Amino acid sequence: MSNTVDLKQTEKCEQEFMGHPKGLAYIVFTEAWERFSFYGMQALLVLYMVRYLYLDGNIEQVAGFETFKGIVESIFGTLSNDALAKQTAGLYIGLIYFFPVFGGLLGDKVIGRTRAVLLGAVFMAIGHFLMAFEHTFLLALSALILGSGLLKGNLAAQVGGLYKRLDQRRDTAFSVYNVAINIGATIAPLVCGTLGELYGWHYGFGAAGIGMLVGITIYWKGRRYLPADNIDKTDNPIKELTRNDGKIVAAIVLIILLAAFYWTVQSQVWITYPLWIAERVDHTLFGWSMPVTWFQSIDNFAVLIFAPIVIWRWRILAQRELEPAVITKLIKGFFTFAFAYGLIIFGEWLANSSITSGQKVHIIWPVLFHLICGWGFMHLGPIFMALISRTAPVSINTMMVSGYYLSIFAGGTLSGWLGKFYETMSPIEFWLMHIAIVSSGGILIWLLSKPLTRLLFSQERVVD
């Protein structure tokens, strides 16, 4: 009976959609709406706290706030309301990427991936709608963190589960999946951000919740086309690692630590950067003031533009045996981000110069900043993930790939802490600090490139 059910499930999964299993379409559209809800809420979060919720008279309405503040300040020191808002956002970002490690285990070992995704999506929808009430703010964030932890890793794993191990369509499927992520992330600030900034915060959060309900509906309708859940209830011991495996694991741990340098400056785009845009940038166009949240869309739109260009360029260079080595790509990515933050500083310098003194930063500089960051992301975000997946020992490969999210957890948390210095530093000093952080990551990986290459790619040419 079990074999018959599995066979029927396989036949349904193999029904094609543009040359791929039909289940891919449902997963991709679910992910697009999930990212719409996530990035829509995230685009508003810091602005909502600083401009409304964390103001005296409103902050007292948040249930459990004094306890939360006491715990946070016991770790990060005394914080003003603005600094606490940034630290809250940093912790939220960090925990969003920390909990998928546990959500993946729950999906694999206990309830199955499909149930985990549905349960996670329901928690996220609840969290978005709870954001409509000041009293339930911390409960809303908790529901979103828990929901994302259940959904994020399990939904991505289902993409791979649609294909046999050697099916070459797998890489294309993940590329389509990532395009869906960026489409949802690009549209979200335009819709949720506009509603939140111009018509009321709760309209923006409500739109994010509606987006999540659409995602749930799509996923529920397509569940019969998804791969069957094979819950692994065994407690198989991890295969004993060799001495060489131990060295590779140590190198990967170092890579994860270095990735935190990048995620610290990237996370600042979601934390302090929106406040800088609101205060320091002239974002009026032909008499119309562009919502602050729209800059988040430019950030994701840049990735959509440059992803195919970068991939095409690497493919052409590979045909000529000139494609940059993995470590070289990472080094270029770090310094590309340093250059991008340099454009912000240049814009600040021009605004403060004797010629234009007293003016705000021209909109062209943050726009260029996002475009350069989009190019830099293609040399860092996906490359880090691919590097770990490619080199980690087979017996702990999944665990090491999941460990990569710890770099985002560390980067988001640290970025929230750094946000408090925006109150005491000039904007130029603040962004110079971020150039120093991301440049340090680039310098360290450059200095360590030879030993990392030797440990991770002993039989491959990975350095130019």
N, C-alpha and C positions, 0 to 999 in steps of 0.2 A: 504493500500500500504506500509506504514512504517513498519508494523508488518511483512509483507512478506519479505522485504529487510533485517530486523533484523534476521529473521529465516534463510535466505540463508547465512547470514554472520556467524551465529552460527554454521551451518552445515559445512561451510568451516573451521572454527576455530577448529572443533572437528575432522577433518581428522587427523589421528594419524601419529606421527613420533617417533618410538621407545617407544610407549606407551604414548606419550604426543601429544597434539595438534600440527599440522604441523607448525603452526605459530611460535612455539618455536624455530624451527631450523633456520628460517629466522632471528628472533630477536637475537639469540645467535651468528650467523655468522656475522651479522651486528655489534654487540657489539665488537666481536673479532677484526674486521678490524678498528672500531672506536678507540679502545684502542691501536691498532698498530700505527695508525696515531698520537694519542695523546702522547703516551710514546716515540715514535720515535722522535718527535719534542722536547719533554721535555728533553730527554737525551742529546740533542745537545745544548739546549738554552743557558746555562751559559757559556759553552766552546766557543760557537759562539760569544757571546758578549765580553767576556774577551780577547779572542785571536784575534778577528778580528773587530767586528762592533764598539765596544766602545773604539777603539784606536784612538788617534788623527790622523786626516786625513780621517778617515772613518765615525766617529761619526757625522761629520757636514752634511753628506749626508741624515741623517734620518729626514724626514719631521716632524715638530712640536717638535723636540727634546728639544730645549731650554725651551719651554713652559712646557713640561713634566718634565724636570729636575727641573724647578723652583717650580712646584707643589709638587713634591716628597720631595725636600729639605726643603720646608716650613713645612713639617710634620715631617721628620726624621732627619733634620739637614744637614749640609754640608757633601757631600759624594765624595770620589774619584771616578774615572771612574769604577774601579773594584767593589767598594762598591755599586755604583749605579746599576751595572749589577746584583749583587746579590739581591738588593732590587727590581729591576724590575722583576726578576724571582720569588721572594717571593710574590709580588703583583699579578703576573700572576697566580700562584698556588692558592692563596687565592680567587681571583675573579672567577676562574674556578669553585670553589665549592660554591661560594656565589650566583651566578646567577641562578642556577637550582631552587632555591626557587621561583623566578619570572617566570622562564620558565615553571614550573609545573602549576602555576596558569593560565598562558596563554593557555597551552594545555587543562586544565580542563574547563576553562570558556569561551574561545574566539574562538580558531581556531581548537581545537581538537588535540589529541595526535599524530596521524599519520602525519598531516600537520606540527606540531611542530617539530617532529623528522626529517622529510625531509628538512624542512627549516633550522634547526640547522645543519644538515649534509652538506648542500650546503654552509652555512657560514663557516663551518670548512674547507671544501675543498678549498674555496676561500682563507681563511686565510693561509693555508699551502703553496699554490702557491704564495701568496703575499710575503712570507718569502724569495722568490728567489731574491727579489729586496731590497737593503738597504733603498731606499727612503720610501718604504711602510711598514717598520718594525712595527711601532706602530699601523698602520691600520690593519696589519696582526694579531697582538696580540688581538686587539679589536674584530676582526671578529671571532677569535678562542674562545674568552671568551663568546661572544654572542651565537655562535653556540653551544658550549658545554652546555650553560645554557638552551637552548631550547631542546637539545637532551637527556641529561643525565637522568633527572628525568622522562621524558615522556616514554623513551624506557624501563626503569625498571618497570614503572607502567603497561606497556602493557604485561609484563610477568604475573603479577597477574591477569590481565584482561582476560587471556586465560582460567582461571579456575573458577569454582563455589566456593563460599565462603568456603565450608567445604571439598573441594577436597584435599585429602592428598598428591597428586602429586605436589602441589604448592611448598613445601619446597625443593623437589628434583629439581624442575625447577629452583629455585633461586640458588641452588648449582651449577647446570650446567652453569647458567648465569655467576656466579662468576668465575668458571673455565675458561670460555671464556675470561673474563677480564684479567686473569693472563697469559693465553696463548698469547694473543695479546701483553701484556706488556712485556713478556719474549722475544718474537721474535723481537719486534720493535728495541731495541738498537743494536741487532746483525746485522740488515739490514740497518736501517737508520743511526745508529751510525757509522758503518763501512764506508758507503758511504760518510758521512759528514766529518769524521776525515781524511780519507785516500785519498779521491778523490775530495772533495770540499763540502763546507757547503750546497750549494744549491741542490746538488744531494741528500743529506739526507733529506732536507725539501721537495724536489720534490717527493721522495719515500713515505713520509708520506701523501702527497696530493693524490698520486695514490692509496694508501691504503684506503683513505677516499672515493674515487670514486668507488672502488670495494664495499665498504660497502653500498653506496647509491644504486648501481645496485642491490645488493642482497635484500635490503629492498624494493625497488620499485617492484621487481618481486614477492615478497611474501606478498605484502600489502593486497591482497584479503583474506589471511588466518589469518589476524590480527583481534582482537576484534573491533567491531564497536565503533566509537567515540560517546559517549553520552555527549554532551557539556552541562554543568550545568550552565544555565544563570540566575538561581534564586539567590536571595541575602538572603539566609536563615541565620538568626542570630544564632550565636553559643549558644548551650544549656548552660544555666547558670551553672557555676561550683559550687560545694559544697565546704564547708570549707576544707574538707579532700582532695578534688581535688586540691585546691589551695596549700596545703602543698606538694602534689605530684609534682605539676608543679615546685614549688620552689626547690625541690630535684633534678628534672631533669635539671633545669637550672644550678645547682651546678655541676651535672655530666658533662654537656656540657663544663663548665669552666675547669673542671679537665681534660677533654679530650684534651683541647688545650695544656696542658703540653706535652702530648704525640705527638701531631701533630707538635709541634715546633721542636722537635728533629728528627722526621721522615722526615719532609720537608727539613731538612738540607742535607739529602742524595741526594736531587735533586739540591741543591744550592751550598754550599761551598765544600761538600764532593768530587765532581768530580775534583775540583781544587787541593784538598789535594792529591787525587790519582795521578794526573798528576805530581805534584811537589815532593811528598814525598815517593811514593810507587814504588818499582822495579817491574814493571809488564811485565818483559820479561820472556818468557818461551822457553827454548832451542834455544835462539838467536832470537826469534820472539817477538815483542812488542805487547801485547794485547791492543786493543783500550780501552781507558778510559771508553767509554760508555758501554762496555760489563759488567762492574760491576753492572750496573743497571739491567741487565738481571739476574744476580745471585740473586739479591734482590727479584725479582718476582718468579724466579724458586724455591727459598726456600719455598715460600708460597705454590706453587704447590706440592712440596714434602711433606710438613708437614701438610697441611690441612686435608688430609684423615687420617693421623696418629693420629692427635690430636682429630679429631671427633670420630674415632674408640676408642681411649683411654677413652674419656668421656662417650661413650656409654657403655663400659665394666664397668667403675666405677659406672655409674648410675644403672646398673643391680644389683650391690652390695650395692646400696645406699651410695656410697662413692664419687660421683661426686662433685668436688669443687663448692662452691657457686659462684654466679655471681660476687659479690664484690671480692671474693678471687681470681678469675681468673684475674680480672683487676689489683689487687695488684701484682700478679705474673708477669703480662705483663709489668708493669712499671719497675719492678726491673730486668726483663730479658733484657730490653732495656738498663738499666744502666750497666749491666754486659757486654753487647755487645760493648758499647762505651769504657768500660774498656779494652777490647781486643785491640782496636785501640791505646789506651794510652800505653799499655804494648808493643805493636809493636814499638811505637815511642821510648819508654825507651830503648828497646834492641838496636835500631838503633843508639841511642845516648850514649850507654854505652861505657866504656873504651875498651871493647873487640872488638866491631864492630863499633867504632866511625867513623862517616863520611859516613857510608853506609845508604842506603835507607831502608824503612820498607819492610819486606818480604811480598810477595803476600799472604801468608797463613793467615795473620791477617785480612785483609779486607774480604777475602773469609769467614773465620769463623764469622766475624762480620755480614755478610749478612745472614748466616745460622741461627745464634742466633736471629737476627731480624725477620726472617721468623717465627720462633717459637713464638716469643713475639707478633707478629702481630695477630696471631690466638687467643691470650688472650686479645686483645685490640680492634682492628678495628671492626670486626663483632660483638663482645660482646657489645660494646657501643651502636651500632645501634639496636641490638636485645633488649637490656635493655630498651631503650627509647620506642621502638615500643610496648613492652610488658606491660609497666607500665603507659604510658601516658593516660589520660582520653580519652574515645572514641570520644567525640565531638571535640577534638583538636588534635587527634592522629597524623594525617598527618602533621599538622603544627609543632608539636614538633619533629617529625622525621626529617622534613626538617630543623629545627633549629639546628640539629646536625652538619650540614655542616658549621655552623658559627664557630665551633671549628676548622675546617680545615682552614677556612678563617683567623681566628686569628693566628693559628699556622704558616701558610705559610707566612703571613705578618711579624710576629715577627721573624721568622727564617731568612727572607731576611735582616731585620735590624741587627740581631746578626752577619750576615756575615761580616759586616764591621770590627768587632773586630779581625777577622782572620789576618788583616794587622798589628795589634799592639800586639797581643798575640802570644806566641809560640804555636805550634800545640797541645802540651800536655795541656796547659792552656785552649785553646779553647775547646777541647773535654771534659775536666774536667767540664767546665761550662755547657755543655749539660748533663753530668751525674748528676750535681746538679739540673738541671731543671726537668729531668724526674724522679729523685729520690724524688724531692719535691712533684710531682704529686702522686707518690706511697705512700709517708708518709701521705699526706693530706687525701687520700681516705681511708687509714688504720685508721687514727684517727677519721674519720667521718663514718666509716663502720657501727657502731651500730645505729646512728640516721638515716642514709640513709636506712639501712635495715628496721628499724621500719616504716619509711615513705613509702617506695616503696613496701615492702613485709610483711606487718603486719601479714599476715596469712600464710606465707611460711617460710620454713627453708632455709636461704640463706647464713648463715655464718657457717664455720666449727667449 
